[in-house]
Amino acid sequence: MESYEPERLSPVQLAAMKRSLTSGRGALTRRSLLRASGMGALALGGIATLGACGIPPAGRAEGAAAADDHSAKEKELTFSNWTEYMDVSNDEKSRPTLEAFTKRTGIRVKYTEDINDNVEFFGKIKPQLAAGQNTGRDLICVTDWLAARIIRLGWAQKLDPSNLPHAFANVSAQFRTPDWDPGRAYSYPWTGIPTVIAYNAKATGGRKVDSVTQLLDDPKLKGRVSFLSEMRDTIGMTLLDQGKDPGKFTDADFDGAIGRLQKAVDKKQIRRFTGNDYTADLSKGDIAACVGWAGDIIQLQADNPDIKFAIPAAGYITSSDNLLVPAQARHKTNAEKLIDYYYEPPVAAQLAAYINYVCPVDGVRDELAKIDESMASNTLILPDREMAAKSRSFRSLSTEEETAYEEKFAKLIGA
């Protein structure tokens, strides 16, 4: 396959691309927008939304039957993604990596930023998927739990490995075999989303905060701690702190984590459970320490040197956003070519330099260093071996588990 390196960014362009949570277009990041509407699944009817309207129970499926592929004659594809999840030029008038893909392949990409919430987006495409109809999209990007459900329902097309040589070779080990798609037969990760401990060193008096135990029990942090309103992140981090594996936990383990958090709520150790709005409180010092998302922390650090992060010795939770080809998509091969393109290290580096989340592509470090040395050494973008070894994923849930666990979590956080 022809190799290609995206146009290199000058220092001035790179500086202009640096984003801030407090000003400019970066004030609404991909995670910010996800949480701006509230609690994700719970805010929009939650599990009932996923299970209603005649959708069959989620059970292991063999994937969608291969649709007629018009890629050879129709050099185009439609890609639905989250807002602020693609590199843009300095003048914001173009998307350099997408334009380079079109120049190389002749395939035009209709790129749409129409995903603001997983459940809301699933509600848009669910009627067509359930009816066996084309959604009008050839490629979608959804969070791992929803990707798992779409695959189980048989609404994703199995990918052709012959069209994905770079993706197959370069996907990082920690993303290679999720329990919901072993071997990546139906999906490839777009980004990883680490959940870490963040703290304001000024607010803690210079003390490091690096465990959930400290968040829950340290009297010096009482009333100045927050956890996330995303169940998998908060419960997952608590399970790890209790010595439990989020990939294998039982009902009793889950209830134990709920109980531990409830005690901290009752004694007012936890100030609140938040979406991404913890960022303003953390920066000001009203929140001294919290469980937060790595992408937010990178951006906060650009404006406030007191913001620090820590990886607990017990480990941390990583989720992912993932690329899928929906059932009945007209341009499957074209979509596969685009997936593979973003697994070429020079292209992956340019994307990572813009969006600041974990890059799931091996071999990207040297390419990212050519753009920004500090990003290449930032373990929140490129985890080193030690950090990657501490990464854990929250296991897939059955429909019944999802309903029961979300109800218990909603009661905990007062939703």
C-alpha positions as CSV (number, residue, x, y, z in Angstrom):
1,M,0.0,0.0,0.0
2,E,1.2,3.5,-0.8
3,S,2.6,5.2,2.3
4,Y,1.7,8.8,3.2
5,E,2.8,11.3,5.8
6,P,0.3,14.1,6.6
7,E,1.6,17.6,6.2
8,R,3.7,18.5,9.2
9,L,2.5,21.3,11.5
10,S,4.7,24.3,12.1
11,P,5.2,25.4,15.7
12,V,2.8,28.3,15.1
13,Q,0.1,26.0,13.8
14,L,0.6,23.6,16.6
15,A,0.3,26.3,19.2
16,A,-2.9,27.4,17.6
17,M,-4.2,23.8,17.8
18,K,-3.5,23.6,21.5
19,R,-6.8,23.5,23.2
20,S,-8.1,24.9,26.5
21,L,-11.0,24.1,28.7
22,T,-11.5,27.7,29.5
23,S,-11.6,29.4,26.1
24,G,-12.0,28.9,22.4
25,R,-13.5,25.9,20.5
26,G,-11.7,23.5,22.8
27,A,-13.9,24.6,25.7
28,L,-16.3,21.8,24.6
29,T,-14.3,18.7,24.2
30,R,-15.5,15.2,23.1
31,R,-16.0,14.1,26.8
32,S,-17.4,17.5,27.8
33,L,-20.1,17.2,25.2
34,L,-20.9,13.7,26.2
35,R,-21.5,14.7,29.8
36,A,-23.1,18.1,29.0
37,S,-26.5,16.5,28.6
38,G,-26.4,14.9,32.0
39,M,-25.8,11.2,32.9
40,G,-25.6,9.6,29.5
41,A,-27.8,6.5,29.5
42,L,-29.7,7.4,32.7
43,A,-30.5,10.9,31.5
44,L,-32.2,9.6,28.4
45,G,-34.2,6.8,29.7
46,G,-31.2,4.5,30.2
47,I,-31.5,0.8,29.7
48,A,-35.2,1.0,28.8
49,T,-34.2,3.0,25.8
50,L,-31.8,0.3,24.7
51,G,-34.2,-2.6,25.3
52,A,-37.5,-1.2,24.1
53,C,-39.2,-1.0,20.8
54,G,-39.0,-4.7,19.9
55,I,-35.2,-5.0,20.1
56,P,-34.4,-8.7,20.7
57,P,-32.4,-9.7,23.8
58,A,-28.7,-9.1,23.5
59,G,-27.1,-12.5,22.8
60,R,-24.0,-13.5,20.9
61,A,-24.7,-13.1,17.2
62,E,-22.7,-13.9,14.1
63,G,-23.0,-10.3,12.9
64,A,-25.0,-8.7,10.2
65,A,-25.3,-10.5,6.9
66,A,-23.0,-9.0,4.3
67,A,-24.8,-6.2,2.5
68,D,-24.4,-5.3,-1.1
69,D,-21.1,-3.3,-1.2
70,H,-21.1,-0.5,-3.7
71,S,-17.6,0.7,-2.8
72,A,-16.0,-0.1,-6.2
73,K,-18.5,2.0,-8.1
74,E,-19.3,4.7,-5.5
75,K,-16.1,6.2,-4.2
76,E,-17.6,7.7,-1.1
77,L,-18.5,6.9,2.5
78,T,-20.4,8.6,5.4
79,F,-18.7,8.7,8.8
80,S,-20.6,9.6,12.0
81,N,-18.4,10.7,14.9
82,W,-18.3,12.8,18.1
83,T,-17.8,16.5,18.1
84,E,-14.2,17.6,18.5
85,Y,-12.9,14.2,17.6
86,M,-11.0,14.9,14.3
87,D,-8.0,17.1,13.5
88,V,-8.8,20.4,11.8
89,S,-6.6,22.9,10.1
90,N,-5.4,26.1,11.8
91,D,-8.2,28.1,10.0
92,E,-10.7,25.4,10.9
93,K,-11.8,25.2,7.2
94,S,-10.5,21.7,6.5
95,R,-9.7,18.3,8.1
96,P,-6.2,17.5,7.0
97,T,-6.1,13.8,7.5
98,L,-9.5,13.2,5.9
99,E,-8.5,15.4,2.9
100,A,-5.2,13.5,2.5
101,F,-7.2,10.2,2.5
102,T,-9.4,11.4,-0.3
103,K,-6.4,12.7,-2.3
104,R,-4.8,9.3,-2.0
105,T,-7.8,7.0,-2.6
106,G,-10.3,9.1,-4.5
107,I,-12.8,8.2,-1.8
108,R,-14.9,11.2,-0.6
109,V,-15.8,11.2,3.1
110,K,-19.0,12.8,4.3
111,Y,-17.9,13.5,7.8
112,T,-20.7,14.3,10.3
113,E,-20.4,15.3,13.9
114,D,-23.8,13.9,14.9
115,I,-22.9,11.9,18.0
116,N,-23.3,13.8,21.3
117,D,-24.5,10.9,23.5
118,N,-24.4,7.1,23.0
119,V,-28.0,6.4,23.9
120,E,-29.3,9.4,21.9
121,F,-27.4,8.3,18.8
122,F,-28.5,4.7,19.2
123,G,-32.1,6.0,19.3
124,K,-31.4,7.6,15.9
125,I,-30.2,4.5,14.1
126,K,-32.1,1.8,16.1
127,P,-35.3,1.8,14.0
128,Q,-33.4,1.3,10.7
129,L,-31.1,-1.4,12.3
130,A,-34.1,-3.3,13.8
131,A,-35.9,-3.2,10.4
132,G,-32.8,-4.4,8.5
133,Q,-32.5,-1.0,6.7
134,N,-29.5,1.1,5.8
135,T,-28.8,3.8,8.4
136,G,-27.2,6.1,5.8
137,R,-23.9,5.7,7.6
138,D,-21.0,3.5,6.6
139,L,-18.9,4.1,9.7
140,I,-19.8,5.0,13.3
141,C,-17.8,5.6,16.4
142,V,-19.5,4.5,19.7
143,T,-18.3,3.7,23.2
144,D,-17.3,0.1,24.1
145,W,-20.5,-0.9,25.9
146,L,-22.7,0.3,23.0
147,A,-20.4,-1.3,20.5
148,A,-20.7,-4.5,22.4
149,R,-24.5,-4.3,22.3
150,I,-24.7,-3.6,18.6
151,I,-22.4,-6.5,17.8
152,R,-24.4,-8.9,20.1
153,L,-27.6,-7.8,18.3
154,G,-26.1,-8.7,15.0
155,W,-26.2,-5.2,13.7
156,A,-22.5,-4.8,12.8
157,Q,-20.8,-6.2,9.7
158,K,-17.8,-8.4,10.2
159,L,-14.7,-6.7,8.9
160,D,-12.5,-8.1,6.1
161,P,-8.9,-8.5,7.5
162,S,-7.4,-8.2,4.0
163,N,-8.5,-4.6,3.9
164,L,-7.0,-3.9,7.3
165,P,-3.3,-4.7,7.2
166,H,-2.2,-1.7,9.3
167,A,-5.0,-2.0,11.8
168,F,-4.4,-5.7,12.4
169,A,-0.6,-5.2,12.8
170,N,-0.7,-2.0,14.8
171,V,-3.5,-2.1,17.3
172,S,-2.0,-1.9,20.7
173,A,-2.0,-5.0,22.9
174,Q,-4.3,-3.5,25.6
175,F,-7.0,-2.9,23.0
176,R,-6.6,-6.1,20.9
177,T,-8.9,-8.5,22.6
178,P,-11.9,-6.9,24.4
179,D,-14.3,-9.6,25.8
180,W,-17.1,-8.2,23.6
181,D,-15.1,-8.5,20.4
182,P,-12.2,-10.9,20.7
183,G,-9.6,-10.4,18.0
184,R,-11.4,-7.3,16.7
185,A,-13.6,-9.1,14.2
186,Y,-16.2,-6.3,14.1
187,S,-14.5,-3.2,15.5
188,Y,-11.3,-1.2,15.9
189,P,-10.7,1.4,18.6
190,W,-10.6,5.1,17.7
191,T,-9.2,6.2,21.1
192,G,-8.7,5.0,24.6
193,I,-10.2,6.9,27.5
194,P,-8.3,6.4,30.8
195,T,-10.0,7.1,34.1
196,V,-7.4,8.3,36.6
197,I,-7.1,10.2,39.9
198,A,-6.6,13.9,39.5
199,Y,-5.8,16.4,42.2
200,N,-5.0,20.1,42.7
201,A,-1.6,20.2,44.5
202,K,-2.3,23.6,45.8
203,A,-5.6,22.5,47.3
204,T,-4.0,19.4,48.9
205,G,-1.1,21.4,50.4
206,G,1.3,19.7,48.1
207,R,0.3,16.2,49.1
208,K,0.0,13.5,46.4
209,V,-3.3,11.7,46.1
210,D,-3.0,8.4,44.3
211,S,-5.6,6.0,45.6
212,V,-9.4,5.6,45.9
213,T,-8.8,4.8,49.5
214,Q,-7.5,8.3,50.1
215,L,-10.4,9.8,48.3
216,L,-12.9,7.9,50.4
217,D,-11.1,7.9,53.8
218,D,-8.7,10.8,54.1
219,P,-10.3,13.3,56.6
220,K,-8.2,16.2,55.1
221,L,-10.1,15.7,51.8
222,K,-13.6,15.6,53.4
223,G,-16.1,17.4,51.4
224,R,-13.6,18.2,48.6
225,V,-13.8,14.9,46.7
226,S,-15.8,14.0,43.6
227,F,-16.5,10.9,41.6
228,L,-17.9,10.5,38.1
229,S,-21.6,10.0,37.3
230,E,-20.5,7.3,34.8
231,M,-21.2,4.0,36.6
232,R,-18.4,2.0,34.9
233,D,-15.7,4.5,35.8
234,T,-16.7,5.1,39.4
235,I,-17.5,1.5,40.3
236,G,-14.6,0.1,38.3
237,M,-12.1,2.3,40.1
238,T,-13.6,1.3,43.5
239,L,-13.5,-2.4,42.6
240,L,-9.8,-2.1,41.7
241,D,-9.1,-0.4,45.1
242,Q,-10.9,-3.3,46.8
243,G,-8.7,-5.8,45.1
244,K,-11.4,-6.9,42.7
245,D,-11.0,-7.4,38.9
246,P,-13.6,-5.2,37.0
247,G,-13.3,-7.7,34.2
248,K,-14.6,-10.6,36.4
249,F,-16.5,-9.2,39.3
250,T,-19.7,-10.7,40.8
251,D,-23.0,-9.2,42.0
252,A,-21.6,-9.4,45.5
253,D,-18.5,-7.5,44.4
254,F,-20.6,-4.8,42.8
255,D,-22.7,-4.5,45.9
256,G,-19.6,-4.2,48.0
257,A,-18.3,-1.3,45.9
258,I,-21.7,0.4,46.1
259,G,-21.7,0.0,49.9
260,R,-18.2,1.5,50.3
261,L,-19.2,4.5,48.2
262,Q,-22.4,4.9,50.2
263,K,-20.5,5.1,53.4
264,A,-18.4,8.0,52.0
265,V,-21.6,9.7,50.8
266,D,-23.2,9.3,54.3
267,K,-20.2,10.9,56.1
268,K,-20.0,13.6,53.5
269,Q,-16.6,12.7,52.3
270,I,-17.8,12.8,48.7
271,R,-18.9,16.3,47.7
272,R,-20.8,15.1,44.6
273,F,-20.9,12.9,41.5
274,T,-20.3,14.8,38.3
275,G,-20.0,14.7,34.6
276,N,-17.1,16.6,33.2
277,D,-18.1,19.7,35.2
278,Y,-15.6,18.6,37.9
279,T,-12.9,20.3,35.8
280,A,-13.8,23.9,36.9
281,D,-14.0,23.0,40.6
282,L,-10.7,21.1,40.4
283,S,-9.0,23.9,38.7
284,K,-10.3,26.4,41.3
285,G,-9.4,24.1,44.2
286,D,-13.0,23.7,45.4
287,I,-12.5,20.0,44.6
288,A,-9.1,18.9,45.9
289,A,-9.0,15.5,44.4
290,C,-11.3,13.4,42.2
291,V,-11.7,10.5,39.7
292,G,-11.5,12.1,36.3
293,W,-10.8,11.5,32.6
294,A,-7.3,11.8,31.3
295,G,-8.2,13.9,28.2
296,D,-9.6,16.6,30.6
297,I,-6.6,16.5,32.8
298,I,-4.2,17.1,29.9
299,Q,-6.1,20.2,28.9
300,L,-6.4,21.5,32.4
301,Q,-2.7,21.1,32.9
302,A,-2.1,23.5,30.0
303,D,-3.7,26.3,32.0
304,N,-2.9,25.3,35.6
305,P,0.4,23.7,36.6
306,D,-1.1,22.7,40.0
307,I,-3.3,20.0,38.3
308,K,-1.7,16.6,38.7
309,F,-2.7,13.1,38.0
310,A,-1.9,9.7,39.5
311,I,-2.2,6.1,38.4
312,P,-3.2,4.1,41.5
313,A,-1.1,1.1,42.3
314,A,-4.3,-1.0,42.2
315,G,-4.8,0.0,38.5
316,Y,-7.1,2.2,36.5
317,I,-10.1,1.8,34.2
318,T,-9.7,2.3,30.4
319,S,-12.7,2.5,28.1
320,S,-12.7,3.0,24.4
321,D,-14.6,4.6,21.5
322,N,-14.8,2.2,18.6
323,L,-15.3,2.2,14.8
324,L,-18.0,-0.1,13.5
325,V,-19.6,-0.7,10.0
326,P,-23.4,-0.9,10.6
327,A,-25.6,-3.5,9.0
328,Q,-26.7,-2.6,5.4
329,A,-24.0,0.0,5.0
330,R,-23.4,0.6,1.2
331,H,-19.7,1.2,1.3
332,K,-18.1,-1.3,3.7
333,T,-14.8,-1.7,1.8
334,N,-14.4,2.1,1.7
335,A,-15.0,2.3,5.4
336,E,-12.5,-0.5,6.0
337,K,-9.9,1.5,4.0
338,L,-10.5,4.5,6.2
339,I,-10.2,2.5,9.4
340,D,-6.9,1.1,8.2
341,Y,-5.6,4.5,7.2
342,Y,-5.9,5.8,10.7
343,Y,-3.7,2.9,11.9
344,E,-0.8,4.2,9.9
345,P,1.5,5.8,12.5
346,P,2.0,9.2,10.8
347,V,-1.7,9.6,10.4
348,A,-2.5,8.3,13.9
349,A,0.1,10.8,15.3
350,Q,-1.6,13.8,13.7
351,L,-4.9,12.7,15.1
352,A,-3.6,12.1,18.6
353,A,-1.8,15.5,18.6
354,Y,-5.2,17.1,18.1
355,I,-7.6,15.1,20.3
356,N,-5.3,14.3,23.3
357,Y,-6.7,10.9,24.1
358,V,-4.9,7.6,24.3
359,C,-3.7,6.6,20.9
360,P,-4.5,2.9,20.3
361,V,-1.8,2.6,17.5
362,D,1.6,0.9,18.2
363,G,4.6,2.6,16.6
364,V,3.3,6.1,16.8
365,R,5.7,7.5,19.4
366,D,8.4,8.7,17.0
367,E,5.9,10.2,14.7
368,L,4.2,12.1,17.5
369,A,7.6,13.4,18.7
370,K,8.1,15.0,15.4
371,I,4.9,17.1,16.1
372,D,5.3,17.7,19.8
373,E,7.9,16.0,22.0
374,S,5.9,16.6,25.2
375,M,2.9,14.8,23.8
376,A,5.1,11.8,22.8
377,S,6.3,11.5,26.4
378,N,2.8,12.1,28.0
379,T,1.6,8.7,29.4
380,L,-2.0,9.9,29.2
381,I,-1.7,9.9,25.4
382,L,0.9,7.1,25.0
383,P,0.9,4.9,28.1
384,D,4.3,3.4,28.8
385,R,4.6,-0.4,29.5
386,E,4.2,0.1,33.3
387,M,1.0,2.2,32.9
388,A,-0.5,-0.1,30.2
389,A,0.0,-3.0,32.5
390,K,-2.2,-1.4,35.1
391,S,-5.1,-0.8,32.7
392,R,-8.3,-2.7,33.2
393,S,-11.6,-2.8,31.4
394,F,-15.0,-3.0,32.9
395,R,-16.5,-6.3,31.7
396,S,-19.5,-6.6,29.4
397,L,-22.9,-6.8,31.1
398,S,-26.0,-8.7,30.3
399,T,-29.2,-6.7,29.8
400,E,-30.4,-7.9,33.2
401,E,-27.1,-6.9,34.9
402,E,-27.0,-3.5,33.2
403,T,-30.5,-2.7,34.4
404,A,-29.9,-3.8,38.0
405,Y,-26.5,-2.1,38.3
406,E,-27.6,1.2,36.8
407,E,-30.6,1.3,39.2
408,K,-28.3,0.7,42.2
409,F,-25.9,3.3,41.0
410,A,-28.6,5.9,40.3
411,K,-29.8,5.5,43.9
412,L,-26.3,6.0,45.2
413,I,-25.7,9.2,43.3
414,G,-29.2,10.5,43.8
415,A,-30.2,10.5,40.2
